[in-house]
Amino acid sequence: MLAYISGALLNATDLDRSRAMYERLADACRAAGWDAYVPHQHADPVRDAHLSNVDVAERDVDHVMAADALVAYVGEPSLGVGAEVAIALRAGKRVLLLAETDRRVSRFLLGLAELHPDQARVFRYAALDAAALWITEQLREIEAGSRFSG
């Protein structure tokens, strides 16, 4: 099973902190026995600035489509994350949205999750460890074949 880790990169407020958080989310996937695709490991906006926009878009869309689930950090605005969530939902993927309890989250993204209760869940957290545990539990449920109930 493969999870795609989605989160702001190019316009992240603190890119180093964001990279570390996405690595932590990937570790939570691995704790559930899943593999994790972490985009900045393959197309980092600083290290891989030479990649064309088309290269990045094709790579990310291909990996979203290949994934069994998308884990999206939505606590920081990102057009790319919104697109990845929409692509994953349209493709019938499971989508886990997460953000800190005090963050404003796009009503559109939250609405997409509400429109697809059998595919998407939202988790608001105070500590990243709680979010990581939630991801691990959700992925274990998905692998066991349970359906989201909204």
C-alpha positions in Angstrom: 0.0 0.0 0.0 1.2 3.5 -0.9 0.4 6.8 0.6 1.2 10.1 -1.1 2.2 12.9 1.3 0.8 16.2 0.2 1.7 19.6 1.7 2.8 23.1 0.8 6.4 23.4 -0.5 7.1 26.3 -2.8 5.3 28.9 -0.7 5.7 27.2 2.7 6.3 29.7 5.5 9.2 27.6 6.8 10.4 25.1 4.2 12.7 23.2 6.6 10.0 22.8 9.2 7.5 21.7 6.5 10.0 19.1 5.1 10.5 17.7 8.6 6.7 17.5 9.2 6.2 15.7 5.9 8.9 13.2 6.9 7.1 12.6 10.2 3.8 12.0 8.3 5.7 9.5 6.1 7.0 7.7 9.2 3.4 7.5 10.5 2.5 5.8 7.2 5.4 3.4 7.5 4.3 2.5 11.1 1.0 1.2 9.5 3.1 -0.9 7.1 2.6 1.4 4.1 5.1 2.9 1.8 5.1 6.7 1.5 5.9 9.0 -1.4 7.2 12.3 -0.2 7.3 14.8 -3.1 10.2 17.0 -1.7 12.4 13.9 -1.8 12.0 13.9 -5.6 11.3 17.4 -6.7 12.3 19.8 -3.9 11.7 23.5 -4.8 15.2 24.5 -3.8 17.4 21.4 -4.6 15.5 20.6 -7.8 14.7 24.1 -9.0 15.9 23.0 -12.4 13.0 20.7 -13.0 10.4 22.1 -15.4 6.8 22.8 -14.3 5.6 20.0 -16.6 8.1 17.5 -15.0 6.8 18.4 -11.5 3.2 18.2 -12.5 3.5 14.9 -14.4 5.5 13.3 -11.6 3.1 14.4 -8.9 -0.1 13.5 -10.8 1.4 10.1 -11.7 2.2 9.4 -8.0 -1.2 10.6 -6.7 -2.8 8.2 -9.2 -0.5 5.4 -8.2 -1.2 5.9 -4.5 -3.8 4.0 -2.4 -4.4 7.1 -0.2 -3.4 10.7 0.0 -2.3 12.3 3.3 -2.7 16.0 3.0 -1.5 18.7 5.4 -3.9 21.5 4.8 -2.9 23.9 7.6 -1.1 26.1 5.2 -2.7 27.3 1.9 -1.4 25.6 -1.2 -2.9 25.5 -4.7 -0.9 22.3 -5.4 -2.3 20.5 -2.3 -5.9 21.5 -3.3 -5.3 20.1 -6.8 -3.8 16.9 -5.4 -6.8 16.4 -3.1 -9.3 17.0 -5.9 -7.4 14.6 -8.2 -7.3 11.9 -5.5 -11.0 12.2 -4.7 -11.9 12.2 -8.4 -9.9 9.0 -8.8 -11.7 7.3 -5.8 -8.7 7.4 -3.5 -8.9 7.7 0.3 -7.9 11.1 1.5 -6.8 12.1 5.0 -6.8 15.9 5.6 -5.1 17.3 8.7 -4.3 20.6 10.2 -3.6 22.1 13.6 -6.7 23.1 15.6 -5.9 26.8 15.4 -5.4 27.0 11.7 -7.9 28.3 9.2 -8.5 25.7 6.5 -10.0 26.3 3.1 -13.8 25.8 3.2 -13.6 24.4 -0.3 -11.2 21.6 0.8 -13.3 20.9 3.9 -16.4 20.9 1.7 -14.8 18.3 -0.6 -14.2 16.0 2.4 -17.8 16.5 3.5 -19.0 15.7 -0.1 -17.1 12.5 0.0 -17.6 11.0 3.4 -16.9 7.5 2.2 -13.4 8.6 1.0 -12.2 11.4 3.1 -11.6 12.2 6.8 -10.4 15.4 8.5 -8.4 15.6 11.7 -7.6 18.7 13.7 -4.7 18.3 16.2 -2.8 20.2 18.9 0.3 18.0 18.7 2.0 16.5 15.6 2.4 13.2 17.5 -1.4 13.0 17.8 -1.7 13.5 14.0 0.9 10.9 13.3 -1.0 8.3 15.5 -4.3 9.2 13.7 -2.7 8.6 10.3 -1.3 5.2 11.3 -4.7 4.2 12.7 -6.6 5.4 9.6 -4.2 3.6 7.2 -4.6 0.4 9.2 -8.4 0.7 8.9 -8.1 1.3 5.1 -5.8 -1.7 4.7 -8.3 -3.9 6.7 -10.9 -2.9 4.2 -13.1 -0.8 6.3 -15.1 2.1 4.7 -15.2 5.5 6.1 -18.5 6.4 7.6 -18.2 10.1 7.6 
